[in-house]
Amino acid sequence: MRKLLIPFILVHFLVSCDTPKNKTLKEGIWLATLKVMDHQLLPFNFDLHKNKEGQYRLQI
């Protein structure tokens, strides 16, 4: 049992040391929902684009 535990911990450590990836939003048309009174959902579309300065612009 001990012979299996050490390789498992080693593999787990190596896999968890992956470099963090840049998380960015995908541009385009998105569908979102808002929870309103009486737990009803209100769906709506919005358009997401990145401007020249790198900031996101959201248009409903």
CHARMM internal coordinates of N, CA and C (Angstrom, degrees):
IC EDIT
DIST 1 N 1 CA 1.4416
DIST 1 CA 1 C 1.5255
ANGL 1 N 1 CA 1 C 111.28
DIST 1 C 2 N 1.3125
ANGL 1 CA 1 C 2 N 116.25
DIHE 1 N 1 CA 1 C 2 N -41.06
DIST 2 N 2 CA 1.4563
ANGL 1 C 2 N 2 CA 120.92
DIHE 1 CA 1 C 2 N 2 CA -179.64
DIST 2 CA 2 C 1.5327
ANGL 2 N 2 CA 2 C 110.65
DIHE 1 C 2 N 2 CA 2 C -65.98
DIST 2 C 3 N 1.3394
ANGL 2 CA 2 C 3 N 116.91
DIHE 2 N 2 CA 2 C 3 N -32.73
DIST 3 N 3 CA 1.4643
ANGL 2 C 3 N 3 CA 120.59
DIHE 2 CA 2 C 3 N 3 CA 179.28
DIST 3 CA 3 C 1.5268
ANGL 3 N 3 CA 3 C 111.12
DIHE 2 C 3 N 3 CA 3 C -65.58
DIST 3 C 4 N 1.3102
ANGL 3 CA 3 C 4 N 118.68
DIHE 3 N 3 CA 3 C 4 N -28.53
DIST 4 N 4 CA 1.4610
ANGL 3 C 4 N 4 CA 122.34
DIHE 3 CA 3 C 4 N 4 CA 178.53
DIST 4 CA 4 C 1.5229
ANGL 4 N 4 CA 4 C 112.12
DIHE 3 C 4 N 4 CA 4 C -84.82
DIST 4 C 5 N 1.3006
ANGL 4 CA 4 C 5 N 117.34
DIHE 4 N 4 CA 4 C 5 N -28.43
DIST 5 N 5 CA 1.4511
ANGL 4 C 5 N 5 CA 121.37
DIHE 4 CA 4 C 5 N 5 CA -175.88
DIST 5 CA 5 C 1.5323
ANGL 5 N 5 CA 5 C 112.19
DIHE 4 C 5 N 5 CA 5 C -68.91
DIST 5 C 6 N 1.3029
ANGL 5 CA 5 C 6 N 118.20
DIHE 5 N 5 CA 5 C 6 N -44.18
DIST 6 N 6 CA 1.4698
ANGL 5 C 6 N 6 CA 121.49
DIHE 5 CA 5 C 6 N 6 CA -177.82
DIST 6 CA 6 C 1.5273
ANGL 6 N 6 CA 6 C 111.57
DIHE 5 C 6 N 6 CA 6 C -64.30
DIST 6 C 7 N 1.3411
ANGL 6 CA 6 C 7 N 120.73
DIHE 6 N 6 CA 6 C 7 N -48.01
DIST 7 N 7 CA 1.4717
ANGL 6 C 7 N 7 CA 118.76
DIHE 6 CA 6 C 7 N 7 CA 176.85
DIST 7 CA 7 C 1.5350
ANGL 7 N 7 CA 7 C 112.42
DIHE 6 C 7 N 7 CA 7 C -63.04
DIST 7 C 8 N 1.3210
ANGL 7 CA 7 C 8 N 117.04
DIHE 7 N 7 CA 7 C 8 N -35.63
DIST 8 N 8 CA 1.4609
ANGL 7 C 8 N 8 CA 120.00
DIHE 7 CA 7 C 8 N 8 CA 178.58
DIST 8 CA 8 C 1.5259
ANGL 8 N 8 CA 8 C 110.59
DIHE 7 C 8 N 8 CA 8 C -62.69
DIST 8 C 9 N 1.3183
ANGL 8 CA 8 C 9 N 117.22
DIHE 8 N 8 CA 8 C 9 N -45.08
DIST 9 N 9 CA 1.4651
ANGL 8 C 9 N 9 CA 121.04
DIHE 8 CA 8 C 9 N 9 CA 178.85
DIST 9 CA 9 C 1.5223
ANGL 9 N 9 CA 9 C 110.61
DIHE 8 C 9 N 9 CA 9 C -65.11
DIST 9 C 10 N 1.3094
ANGL 9 CA 9 C 10 N 117.69
DIHE 9 N 9 CA 9 C 10 N -39.93
DIST 10 N 10 CA 1.4643
ANGL 9 C 10 N 10 CA 121.98
DIHE 9 CA 9 C 10 N 10 CA 179.52
DIST 10 CA 10 C 1.5259
ANGL 10 N 10 CA 10 C 111.11
DIHE 9 C 10 N 10 CA 10 C -64.14
DIST 10 C 11 N 1.3227
ANGL 10 CA 10 C 11 N 117.42
DIHE 10 N 10 CA 10 C 11 N -45.77
DIST 11 N 11 CA 1.4653
ANGL 10 C 11 N 11 CA 120.97
DIHE 10 CA 10 C 11 N 11 CA 178.64
DIST 11 CA 11 C 1.5229
ANGL 11 N 11 CA 11 C 110.35
DIHE 10 C 11 N 11 CA 11 C -64.89
DIST 11 C 12 N 1.3099
ANGL 11 CA 11 C 12 N 117.02
DIHE 11 N 11 CA 11 C 12 N -42.03
DIST 12 N 12 CA 1.4645
ANGL 11 C 12 N 12 CA 120.83
DIHE 11 CA 11 C 12 N 12 CA 178.07
DIST 12 CA 12 C 1.5299
ANGL 12 N 12 CA 12 C 110.90
DIHE 11 C 12 N 12 CA 12 C -60.48
DIST 12 C 13 N 1.3086
ANGL 12 CA 12 C 13 N 117.96
DIHE 12 N 12 CA 12 C 13 N -41.86
DIST 13 N 13 CA 1.4597
ANGL 12 C 13 N 13 CA 122.12
DIHE 12 CA 12 C 13 N 13 CA 178.83
DIST 13 CA 13 C 1.5208
ANGL 13 N 13 CA 13 C 111.35
DIHE 12 C 13 N 13 CA 13 C -64.46
DIST 13 C 14 N 1.3239
ANGL 13 CA 13 C 14 N 117.62
DIHE 13 N 13 CA 13 C 14 N -43.68
DIST 14 N 14 CA 1.4587
ANGL 13 C 14 N 14 CA 121.03
DIHE 13 CA 13 C 14 N 14 CA -179.14
DIST 14 CA 14 C 1.5253
ANGL 14 N 14 CA 14 C 112.12
DIHE 13 C 14 N 14 CA 14 C -66.41
DIST 14 C 15 N 1.3146
ANGL 14 CA 14 C 15 N 117.50
DIHE 14 N 14 CA 14 C 15 N -37.89
DIST 15 N 15 CA 1.4617
ANGL 14 C 15 N 15 CA 121.01
DIHE 14 CA 14 C 15 N 15 CA 179.48
DIST 15 CA 15 C 1.5232
ANGL 15 N 15 CA 15 C 110.80
DIHE 14 C 15 N 15 CA 15 C -70.66
DIST 15 C 16 N 1.3062
ANGL 15 CA 15 C 16 N 118.21
DIHE 15 N 15 CA 15 C 16 N -35.92
DIST 16 N 16 CA 1.4623
ANGL 15 C 16 N 16 CA 121.57
DIHE 15 CA 15 C 16 N 16 CA -177.17
DIST 16 CA 16 C 1.5235
ANGL 16 N 16 CA 16 C 112.67
DIHE 15 C 16 N 16 CA 16 C -77.12
DIST 16 C 17 N 1.3086
ANGL 16 CA 16 C 17 N 118.85
DIHE 16 N 16 CA 16 C 17 N -11.48
DIST 17 N 17 CA 1.4607
ANGL 16 C 17 N 17 CA 122.20
DIHE 16 CA 16 C 17 N 17 CA -179.16
DIST 17 CA 17 C 1.5238
ANGL 17 N 17 CA 17 C 112.66
DIHE 16 C 17 N 17 CA 17 C -90.19
DIST 17 C 18 N 1.3043
ANGL 17 CA 17 C 18 N 117.33
DIHE 17 N 17 CA 17 C 18 N 22.08
DIST 18 N 18 CA 1.4557
ANGL 17 C 18 N 18 CA 121.79
DIHE 17 CA 17 C 18 N 18 CA 178.82
DIST 18 CA 18 C 1.5303
ANGL 18 N 18 CA 18 C 109.46
DIHE 17 C 18 N 18 CA 18 C -66.50
DIST 18 C 19 N 1.3302
ANGL 18 CA 18 C 19 N 117.04
DIHE 18 N 18 CA 18 C 19 N 145.43
DIST 19 N 19 CA 1.4528
ANGL 18 C 19 N 19 CA 120.45
DIHE 18 CA 18 C 19 N 19 CA 179.69
DIST 19 CA 19 C 1.5287
ANGL 19 N 19 CA 19 C 109.62
DIHE 18 C 19 N 19 CA 19 C -69.23
DIST 19 C 20 N 1.3303
ANGL 19 CA 19 C 20 N 117.72
DIHE 19 N 19 CA 19 C 20 N 141.33
DIST 20 N 20 CA 1.4649
ANGL 19 C 20 N 20 CA 120.03
DIHE 19 CA 19 C 20 N 20 CA 179.60
DIST 20 CA 20 C 1.5219
ANGL 20 N 20 CA 20 C 110.75
DIHE 19 C 20 N 20 CA 20 C -67.75
DIST 20 C 21 N 1.3049
ANGL 20 CA 20 C 21 N 115.53
DIHE 20 N 20 CA 20 C 21 N 141.80
DIST 21 N 21 CA 1.4620
ANGL 20 C 21 N 21 CA 121.10
DIHE 20 CA 20 C 21 N 21 CA -178.97
DIST 21 CA 21 C 1.5187
ANGL 21 N 21 CA 21 C 109.37
DIHE 20 C 21 N 21 CA 21 C -96.43
DIST 21 C 22 N 1.3261
ANGL 21 CA 21 C 22 N 115.43
DIHE 21 N 21 CA 21 C 22 N 150.01
DIST 22 N 22 CA 1.4603
ANGL 21 C 22 N 22 CA 120.57
DIHE 21 CA 21 C 22 N 22 CA 175.40
DIST 22 CA 22 C 1.5115
ANGL 22 N 22 CA 22 C 108.81
DIHE 21 C 22 N 22 CA 22 C -68.33
DIST 22 C 23 N 1.3034
ANGL 22 CA 22 C 23 N 116.98
DIHE 22 N 22 CA 22 C 23 N 125.49
DIST 23 N 23 CA 1.4541
ANGL 22 C 23 N 23 CA 120.86
DIHE 22 CA 22 C 23 N 23 CA 178.38
DIST 23 CA 23 C 1.5182
ANGL 23 N 23 CA 23 C 108.34
DIHE 22 C 23 N 23 CA 23 C -99.49
DIST 23 C 24 N 1.3212
ANGL 23 CA 23 C 24 N 116.12
DIHE 23 N 23 CA 23 C 24 N 115.45
DIST 24 N 24 CA 1.4507
ANGL 23 C 24 N 24 CA 121.43
DIHE 23 CA 23 C 24 N 24 CA 177.97
DIST 24 CA 24 C 1.5162
ANGL 24 N 24 CA 24 C 109.03
DIHE 23 C 24 N 24 CA 24 C -126.53
DIST 24 C 25 N 1.3035
ANGL 24 CA 24 C 25 N 115.35
DIHE 24 N 24 CA 24 C 25 N 154.36
DIST 25 N 25 CA 1.4534
ANGL 24 C 25 N 25 CA 120.35
DIHE 24 CA 24 C 25 N 25 CA 177.67
DIST 25 CA 25 C 1.5214
ANGL 25 N 25 CA 25 C 109.06
DIHE 24 C 25 N 25 CA 25 C -83.36
DIST 25 C 26 N 1.3174
ANGL 25 CA 25 C 26 N 116.44
DIHE 25 N 25 CA 25 C 26 N 144.10
DIST 26 N 26 CA 1.4520
ANGL 25 C 26 N 26 CA 120.56
DIHE 25 CA 25 C 26 N 26 CA 175.91
DIST 26 CA 26 C 1.5198
ANGL 26 N 26 CA 26 C 108.92
DIHE 25 C 26 N 26 CA 26 C -80.55
DIST 26 C 27 N 1.3027
ANGL 26 CA 26 C 27 N 115.92
DIHE 26 N 26 CA 26 C 27 N 135.50
DIST 27 N 27 CA 1.4532
ANGL 26 C 27 N 27 CA 120.66
DIHE 26 CA 26 C 27 N 27 CA 178.66
DIST 27 CA 27 C 1.5180
ANGL 27 N 27 CA 27 C 109.68
DIHE 26 C 27 N 27 CA 27 C -78.36
DIST 27 C 28 N 1.3357
ANGL 27 CA 27 C 28 N 115.11
DIHE 27 N 27 CA 27 C 28 N 152.04
DIST 28 N 28 CA 1.4518
ANGL 27 C 28 N 28 CA 120.35
DIHE 27 CA 27 C 28 N 28 CA 177.52
DIST 28 CA 28 C 1.5176
ANGL 28 N 28 CA 28 C 111.60
DIHE 27 C 28 N 28 CA 28 C 134.62
DIST 28 C 29 N 1.3189
ANGL 28 CA 28 C 29 N 115.21
DIHE 28 N 28 CA 28 C 29 N -162.87
DIST 29 N 29 CA 1.4575
ANGL 28 C 29 N 29 CA 121.59
DIHE 28 CA 28 C 29 N 29 CA -177.59
DIST 29 CA 29 C 1.5263
ANGL 29 N 29 CA 29 C 109.21
DIHE 28 C 29 N 29 CA 29 C -91.16
DIST 29 C 30 N 1.3221
ANGL 29 CA 29 C 30 N 115.85
DIHE 29 N 29 CA 29 C 30 N 128.88
DIST 30 N 30 CA 1.4565
ANGL 29 C 30 N 30 CA 123.48
DIHE 29 CA 29 C 30 N 30 CA -178.77
DIST 30 CA 30 C 1.5269
ANGL 30 N 30 CA 30 C 109.58
DIHE 29 C 30 N 30 CA 30 C -118.21
DIST 30 C 31 N 1.3195
ANGL 30 CA 30 C 31 N 116.07
DIHE 30 N 30 CA 30 C 31 N 154.63
DIST 31 N 31 CA 1.4580
ANGL 30 C 31 N 31 CA 122.64
DIHE 30 CA 30 C 31 N 31 CA 173.61
DIST 31 CA 31 C 1.5232
ANGL 31 N 31 CA 31 C 107.97
DIHE 30 C 31 N 31 CA 31 C -114.00
DIST 31 C 32 N 1.3313
ANGL 31 CA 31 C 32 N 116.08
DIHE 31 N 31 CA 31 C 32 N 128.08
DIST 32 N 32 CA 1.4589
ANGL 31 C 32 N 32 CA 120.77
DIHE 31 CA 31 C 32 N 32 CA 178.92
DIST 32 CA 32 C 1.5224
ANGL 32 N 32 CA 32 C 108.62
DIHE 31 C 32 N 32 CA 32 C -129.87
DIST 32 C 33 N 1.3189
ANGL 32 CA 32 C 33 N 115.95
DIHE 32 N 32 CA 32 C 33 N 163.39
DIST 33 N 33 CA 1.4604
ANGL 32 C 33 N 33 CA 120.73
DIHE 32 CA 32 C 33 N 33 CA 176.34
DIST 33 CA 33 C 1.5186
ANGL 33 N 33 CA 33 C 109.20
DIHE 32 C 33 N 33 CA 33 C -133.59
DIST 33 C 34 N 1.3155
ANGL 33 CA 33 C 34 N 115.19
DIHE 33 N 33 CA 33 C 34 N 143.83
DIST 34 N 34 CA 1.4559
ANGL 33 C 34 N 34 CA 122.45
DIHE 33 CA 33 C 34 N 34 CA 174.33
DIST 34 CA 34 C 1.5191
ANGL 34 N 34 CA 34 C 108.28
DIHE 33 C 34 N 34 CA 34 C -113.34
DIST 34 C 35 N 1.3141
ANGL 34 CA 34 C 35 N 116.01
DIHE 34 N 34 CA 34 C 35 N 139.05
DIST 35 N 35 CA 1.4597
ANGL 34 C 35 N 35 CA 119.84
DIHE 34 CA 34 C 35 N 35 CA 175.23
DIST 35 CA 35 C 1.5294
ANGL 35 N 35 CA 35 C 107.22
DIHE 34 C 35 N 35 CA 35 C -88.38
DIST 35 C 36 N 1.3265
ANGL 35 CA 35 C 36 N 116.42
DIHE 35 N 35 CA 35 C 36 N 118.79
DIST 36 N 36 CA 1.4616
ANGL 35 C 36 N 36 CA 122.01
DIHE 35 CA 35 C 36 N 36 CA -178.96
DIST 36 CA 36 C 1.5261
ANGL 36 N 36 CA 36 C 109.38
DIHE 35 C 36 N 36 CA 36 C -107.53
DIST 36 C 37 N 1.2992
ANGL 36 CA 36 C 37 N 116.65
DIHE 36 N 36 CA 36 C 37 N -169.76
DIST 37 N 37 CA 1.4710
ANGL 36 C 37 N 37 CA 120.92
DIHE 36 CA 36 C 37 N 37 CA -177.69
DIST 37 CA 37 C 1.5187
ANGL 37 N 37 CA 37 C 111.90
DIHE 36 C 37 N 37 CA 37 C -51.95
DIST 37 C 38 N 1.3140
ANGL 37 CA 37 C 38 N 115.76
DIHE 37 N 37 CA 37 C 38 N 152.16
DIST 38 N 38 CA 1.4672
ANGL 37 C 38 N 38 CA 123.75
DIHE 37 CA 37 C 38 N 38 CA 178.53
DIST 38 CA 38 C 1.5226
ANGL 38 N 38 CA 38 C 112.54
DIHE 37 C 38 N 38 CA 38 C 58.97
DIST 38 C 39 N 1.3325
ANGL 38 CA 38 C 39 N 117.07
DIHE 38 N 38 CA 38 C 39 N 25.66
DIST 39 N 39 CA 1.4637
ANGL 38 C 39 N 39 CA 123.71
DIHE 38 CA 38 C 39 N 39 CA 176.21
DIST 39 CA 39 C 1.5279
ANGL 39 N 39 CA 39 C 112.86
DIHE 38 C 39 N 39 CA 39 C 59.84
DIST 39 C 40 N 1.3190
ANGL 39 CA 39 C 40 N 117.08
DIHE 39 N 39 CA 39 C 40 N 29.21
DIST 40 N 40 CA 1.4608
ANGL 39 C 40 N 40 CA 120.74
DIHE 39 CA 39 C 40 N 40 CA 174.76
DIST 40 CA 40 C 1.5178
ANGL 40 N 40 CA 40 C 108.82
DIHE 39 C 40 N 40 CA 40 C -87.04
DIST 40 C 41 N 1.3298
ANGL 40 CA 40 C 41 N 116.02
DIHE 40 N 40 CA 40 C 41 N 152.27
DIST 41 N 41 CA 1.4626
ANGL 40 C 41 N 41 CA 120.92
DIHE 40 CA 40 C 41 N 41 CA -179.76
DIST 41 CA 41 C 1.5271
ANGL 41 N 41 CA 41 C 109.81
DIHE 40 C 41 N 41 CA 41 C -104.88
DIST 41 C 42 N 1.3218
ANGL 41 CA 41 C 42 N 115.43
DIHE 41 N 41 CA 41 C 42 N 134.75
DIST 42 N 42 CA 1.4594
ANGL 41 C 42 N 42 CA 122.21
DIHE 41 CA 41 C 42 N 42 CA 178.65
DIST 42 CA 42 C 1.5270
ANGL 42 N 42 CA 42 C 108.04
DIHE 41 C 42 N 42 CA 42 C -111.83
DIST 42 C 43 N 1.3397
ANGL 42 CA 42 C 43 N 118.37
DIHE 42 N 42 CA 42 C 43 N 102.43
DIST 43 N 43 CA 1.4678
ANGL 42 C 43 N 43 CA 120.09
DIHE 42 CA 42 C 43 N 43 CA 179.84
DIST 43 CA 43 C 1.5288
ANGL 43 N 43 CA 43 C 111.13
DIHE 42 C 43 N 43 CA 43 C -79.78
DIST 43 C 44 N 1.3390
ANGL 43 CA 43 C 44 N 115.73
DIHE 43 N 43 CA 43 C 44 N 146.62
DIST 44 N 44 CA 1.4613
ANGL 43 C 44 N 44 CA 120.82
DIHE 43 CA 43 C 44 N 44 CA 175.10
DIST 44 CA 44 C 1.5221
ANGL 44 N 44 CA 44 C 108.77
DIHE 43 C 44 N 44 CA 44 C -153.95
DIST 44 C 45 N 1.3311
ANGL 44 CA 44 C 45 N 115.34
DIHE 44 N 44 CA 44 C 45 N 154.66
DIST 45 N 45 CA 1.4643
ANGL 44 C 45 N 45 CA 122.44
DIHE 44 CA 44 C 45 N 45 CA 177.55
DIST 45 CA 45 C 1.5245
ANGL 45 N 45 CA 45 C 109.06
DIHE 44 C 45 N 45 CA 45 C -102.02
DIST 45 C 46 N 1.3213
ANGL 45 CA 45 C 46 N 116.26
DIHE 45 N 45 CA 45 C 46 N 149.52
DIST 46 N 46 CA 1.4553
ANGL 45 C 46 N 46 CA 120.65
DIHE 45 CA 45 C 46 N 46 CA 170.83
DIST 46 CA 46 C 1.5193
ANGL 46 N 46 CA 46 C 109.13
DIHE 45 C 46 N 46 CA 46 C -143.56
DIST 46 C 47 N 1.3172
ANGL 46 CA 46 C 47 N 114.76
DIHE 46 N 46 CA 46 C 47 N 155.54
DIST 47 N 47 CA 1.4599
ANGL 46 C 47 N 47 CA 122.64
DIHE 46 CA 46 C 47 N 47 CA -177.57
DIST 47 CA 47 C 1.5244
ANGL 47 N 47 CA 47 C 108.07
DIHE 46 C 47 N 47 CA 47 C -109.82
DIST 47 C 48 N 1.3131
ANGL 47 CA 47 C 48 N 117.54
DIHE 47 N 47 CA 47 C 48 N 125.60
DIST 48 N 48 CA 1.4591
ANGL 47 C 48 N 48 CA 122.93
DIHE 47 CA 47 C 48 N 48 CA -176.15
DIST 48 CA 48 C 1.5291
ANGL 48 N 48 CA 48 C 109.52
DIHE 47 C 48 N 48 CA 48 C -115.09
DIST 48 C 49 N 1.3362
ANGL 48 CA 48 C 49 N 115.82
DIHE 48 N 48 CA 48 C 49 N 124.67
DIST 49 N 49 CA 1.4691
ANGL 48 C 49 N 49 CA 121.28
DIHE 48 CA 48 C 49 N 49 CA 177.98
DIST 49 CA 49 C 1.5172
ANGL 49 N 49 CA 49 C 109.74
DIHE 48 C 49 N 49 CA 49 C -137.75
DIST 49 C 50 N 1.3196
ANGL 49 CA 49 C 50 N 115.78
DIHE 49 N 49 CA 49 C 50 N 153.61
DIST 50 N 50 CA 1.4655
ANGL 49 C 50 N 50 CA 122.26
DIHE 49 CA 49 C 50 N 50 CA 177.74
DIST 50 CA 50 C 1.5249
ANGL 50 N 50 CA 50 C 107.89
DIHE 49 C 50 N 50 CA 50 C -103.12
DIST 50 C 51 N 1.3469
ANGL 50 CA 50 C 51 N 116.90
DIHE 50 N 50 CA 50 C 51 N 131.69
DIST 51 N 51 CA 1.4656
ANGL 50 C 51 N 51 CA 120.04
DIHE 50 CA 50 C 51 N 51 CA 179.90
DIST 51 CA 51 C 1.5312
ANGL 51 N 51 CA 51 C 110.70
DIHE 50 C 51 N 51 CA 51 C -87.39
DIST 51 C 52 N 1.3263
ANGL 51 CA 51 C 52 N 116.59
DIHE 51 N 51 CA 51 C 52 N -175.95
DIST 52 N 52 CA 1.4686
ANGL 51 C 52 N 52 CA 121.27
DIHE 51 CA 51 C 52 N 52 CA -175.72
DIST 52 CA 52 C 1.5306
ANGL 52 N 52 CA 52 C 113.05
DIHE 51 C 52 N 52 CA 52 C -64.72
DIST 52 C 53 N 1.3384
ANGL 52 CA 52 C 53 N 116.67
DIHE 52 N 52 CA 52 C 53 N -27.74
DIST 53 N 53 CA 1.4632
ANGL 52 C 53 N 53 CA 120.62
DIHE 52 CA 52 C 53 N 53 CA -179.95
DIST 53 CA 53 C 1.5216
ANGL 53 N 53 CA 53 C 112.81
DIHE 52 C 53 N 53 CA 53 C -82.40
DIST 53 C 54 N 1.3329
ANGL 53 CA 53 C 54 N 117.08
DIHE 53 N 53 CA 53 C 54 N -3.80
DIST 54 N 54 CA 1.4542
ANGL 53 C 54 N 54 CA 120.74
DIHE 53 CA 53 C 54 N 54 CA 179.52
DIST 54 CA 54 C 1.5092
ANGL 54 N 54 CA 54 C 113.87
DIHE 53 C 54 N 54 CA 54 C 90.39
DIST 54 C 55 N 1.3352
ANGL 54 CA 54 C 55 N 117.22
DIHE 54 N 54 CA 54 C 55 N 6.52
DIST 55 N 55 CA 1.4562
ANGL 54 C 55 N 55 CA 121.09
DIHE 54 CA 54 C 55 N 55 CA 178.33
DIST 55 CA 55 C 1.5259
ANGL 55 N 55 CA 55 C 109.04
DIHE 54 C 55 N 55 CA 55 C -91.69
DIST 55 C 56 N 1.3332
ANGL 55 CA 55 C 56 N 115.67
DIHE 55 N 55 CA 55 C 56 N 150.50
DIST 56 N 56 CA 1.4569
ANGL 55 C 56 N 56 CA 120.44
DIHE 55 CA 55 C 56 N 56 CA 179.45
DIST 56 CA 56 C 1.5180
ANGL 56 N 56 CA 56 C 110.61
DIHE 55 C 56 N 56 CA 56 C -87.37
DIST 56 C 57 N 1.3381
ANGL 56 CA 56 C 57 N 115.14
DIHE 56 N 56 CA 56 C 57 N 143.43
DIST 57 N 57 CA 1.4562
ANGL 56 C 57 N 57 CA 122.47
DIHE 56 CA 56 C 57 N 57 CA 175.95
DIST 57 CA 57 C 1.5140
ANGL 57 N 57 CA 57 C 108.35
DIHE 56 C 57 N 57 CA 57 C -120.50
DIST 57 C 58 N 1.3150
ANGL 57 CA 57 C 58 N 116.45
DIHE 57 N 57 CA 57 C 58 N 127.95
DIST 58 N 58 CA 1.4508
ANGL 57 C 58 N 58 CA 122.04
DIHE 57 CA 57 C 58 N 58 CA -177.52
DIST 58 CA 58 C 1.5232
ANGL 58 N 58 CA 58 C 107.76
DIHE 57 C 58 N 58 CA 58 C -114.80
DIST 58 C 59 N 1.3311
ANGL 58 CA 58 C 59 N 115.06
DIHE 58 N 58 CA 58 C 59 N 127.23
DIST 59 N 59 CA 1.4533
ANGL 58 C 59 N 59 CA 120.28
DIHE 58 CA 58 C 59 N 59 CA 179.63
DIST 59 CA 59 C 1.5204
ANGL 59 N 59 CA 59 C 108.19
DIHE 58 C 59 N 59 CA 59 C -123.27
DIST 59 C 60 N 1.3475
ANGL 59 CA 59 C 60 N 114.80
DIHE 59 N 59 CA 59 C 60 N 124.68
DIST 60 N 60 CA 1.4630
ANGL 59 C 60 N 60 CA 119.88
DIHE 59 CA 59 C 60 N 60 CA 179.89
DIST 60 CA 60 C 1.5109
ANGL 60 N 60 CA 60 C 109.33
DIHE 59 C 60 N 60 CA 60 C -95.89
END
COOR INIT
IC SEED 1 N 1 CA 1 C
IC BUILD
